[in-house]
Amino acid sequence: MFALAGLAAAALVLFITAIGVTIWLYRSREQRRADGKTNVGWIVFLVIAYLLSISYLAFFILLLVSTFTGESVTVG
């Protein structure tokens, strides 16, 4: 259970980091465009970060629900 809690904490930190990078990219878009820089690397990082963090957080939330209700929770 502690390993799953650690994964959930890491997923939450990754999610918060992805949100911060998204805000930073949005605010600096005009300067980056003027400098001729591309955002391809950041976009790849954000896609991976959002996919990993959301899937782990959803899994952890479903695990918590099934723990407290005593019922098996399935998706789909």
N, C-alpha and C positions, 0 to 999 in steps of 0.2 A: 504494500500500500504506500510505503514511503517513496518507493521508486516512481510510482504513478503520480504521487503528489509532486515529486521533483520534476517530472515531465510536464505536468500542468503548470508549474511555476515557470519553467523554461519557456513553454509555449506562450504564457502570458507576457513575459519579458520580450519575447520575439514579436508578439503582436503589438505591444506598446512601441517597440523600436520601429516597426514597419509604419505605424501611424506617424511617428516623429519624422521619419525619412520622407514620407509622402507630403507632409506639411512643409518640410524644408525644400523639397523639389518644387512644390507649388509656389512658394514665396520667392525662390531664386530663379524662376523660369526665364524671366526677361534677361537677367544678367548672364545666365548660362547660354541663352540664345545669342546674345551679343558677343560672347566670347567664342562662339562656334563649337561649344561642347555638346555632345549627345548624351542622352539619358538611358542608353540601351542597357548598360550594366546595372544601373539602379533599377530599371524596370524589371529585369530578370530577377534581381534580388528581391524586389517587392512581391512579385508573383509567387516565388518560392516561399518567402516568409509568410505571406498571407495564407497560402494553401496549407503549410505545415502547422501554423499556429491555430488556425480555425479548426482543422481536423482534430488536433490533440485536445483543444478546449471543448469541442463538442463531445468527444469521447469521455473526457473527464466529467462533464456535466451529466451525461447519461449514466456514468458509473455512480455518481453521487445520488442521482435520482433512484437508481435501482437499489443502492445501499440503504437509503432511508425509507423507501416504501416497501422493500422486501420483494418487489416484483421484478421480473425480467423486462428490461426495456429494449425494444427492437426498433430499428429504423426501416421504414419502407412498407 
